Amino acid sequence: MPTAIITGASTGLGRALASDLSAGGWRLVVDARTATELYDAAAPWPRATDIPGDVTSEDHRVELVAAAGDRLDLLVLNASSLGQAPLPPLAEYRLDELRAVLETNTVAPLRLVQLALPALRAAAGAVLAISSDAAVEGYPGWGGYGASKAALEQLVRVLAAEEPGLRAYSVDPGDLRTRMHAAAYPGEDISDRPEPETAVPALRRLIDGGLPSGRYAARDLLAEAGT
Ligand SMILES: NC(=O)c1ccc[n+]([C@@H]2O[C@H](COP(=O)([O-])OP(=O)(O)OC[C@H]3O[C@@H](n4cnc5c(N)ncnc54)[C@H](OP(=O)(O)O)[C@@H]3O)[C@@H](O)[C@H]2O)c1
């Protein structure tokens, strides 16, 4: 039975992917900071270990990786911080806020990879980092979050070169109707954005398929699959 760690699985894209993998027979180790939401989300997943906590905590990261055991097929780096909202221009970006965004979106994912590497190597597993188009585009207001995702993508690129026995992906899931997206566009109607479930088949192409390590966009993967 394949095993995955998915951070930020209580809602949004993480929850949608966890539901899909659980239905496919995967064993899951999942987290989120809000325990009640995590327990509710994980209740229908029969082989899930739910561990509430913050990915910026070293104790929590160690606990997550230990719960996965000696073999880990998939590490999904999904939990993420938007940072200051409403999104400020760089001229007004608070440096303490930038450090916090980098800690959650870049430092914590690298540390999870470091801790999980022995188990990932044992399973010839995959690392899937959820990124964003803000990593490569210069959208006003998205400088802090975008920089953290750009750095995350570069870590994944180098990881792929250093660990040829693994697959290492970063993926832009596209705009999705989630809590984070609503926070980025306060007061805006985001009901035209697709549900997070719509991006899951693209993530499954990376998880299940033999695609080489690299950066992917969900819309391209979905178009290639004709979905
Ligand atoms: N939605 C979009 O349009 C969009 C576009 C591009 C990329 N993305 C990326 O897609 C991924 C999922 O985002 P989403 O839109 O699904 O967000 P979401 O609905 O806000 O879900 C975020 C999840 O991560 C958890 N989380 C946040 N900070 C955490 C932390 N420090 N430690 C542990 N868990 C934490 C949240 O639970 P708690 O708050 O309880 O911790 C929640 O389970 C993120 O990497 C995001 O950057 C989203």
The ligand as a Gaussian input file, in Angstrom:
#p B3LYP/6-31G(d) Opt

LIG

0 1
 N       -6.042000      28.623000      -4.529000
 C       -5.340000      29.067000      -5.555000
 O       -5.853000      29.790000      -6.428000
 C       -3.883000      28.691000      -5.687000
 C       -3.190000      29.120000      -6.818000
 C       -1.856000      28.782000      -6.958000
 C       -1.238000      28.015000      -5.990000
 N       -1.918000      27.615000      -4.871000
 C       -1.207000      26.793000      -3.886000
 O       -1.997000      25.646000      -3.634000
 C       -1.705000      25.144000      -2.317000
 C       -2.995000      24.892000      -1.555000
 O       -3.643000      26.152000      -1.388000
 P       -5.209000      26.280000      -1.197000
 O       -5.660000      27.333000      -2.097000
 O       -5.831000      24.915000      -1.243000
 O       -5.238000      26.870000       0.296000
 P       -6.263000      26.671000       1.516000
 O       -7.603000      26.262000       1.043000
 O       -6.119000      27.924000       2.306000
 O       -5.625000      25.436000       2.313000
 C       -4.390000      25.540000       2.931000
 C       -4.180000      24.325000       3.808000
 O       -2.874000      24.408000       4.421000
 C       -3.020000      24.437000       5.851000
 N       -1.926000      25.258000       6.367000
 C       -1.688000      26.562000       6.140000
 N       -0.579000      26.958000       6.782000
 C       -0.093000      25.867000       7.433000
 C        1.019000      25.632000       8.251000
 N        1.874000      26.618000       8.567000
 N        1.231000      24.376000       8.739000
 C        0.380000      23.361000       8.436000
 N       -0.704000      23.543000       7.646000
 C       -0.942000      24.776000       7.168000
 C       -4.429000      24.982000       6.083000
 O       -4.989000      24.644000       7.347000
 P       -4.742000      25.572000       8.651000
 O       -4.989000      26.992000       8.232000
 O       -5.682000      25.065000       9.678000
 O       -3.303000      25.335000       9.033000
 C       -5.164000      24.239000       4.968000
 O       -5.342000      22.878000       5.307000
 C       -0.784000      26.172000      -1.669000
 O        0.556000      25.760000      -1.769000
 C       -1.012000      27.425000      -2.534000
 O        0.095000      28.277000      -2.483000
 C       -3.240000      27.936000      -4.707000

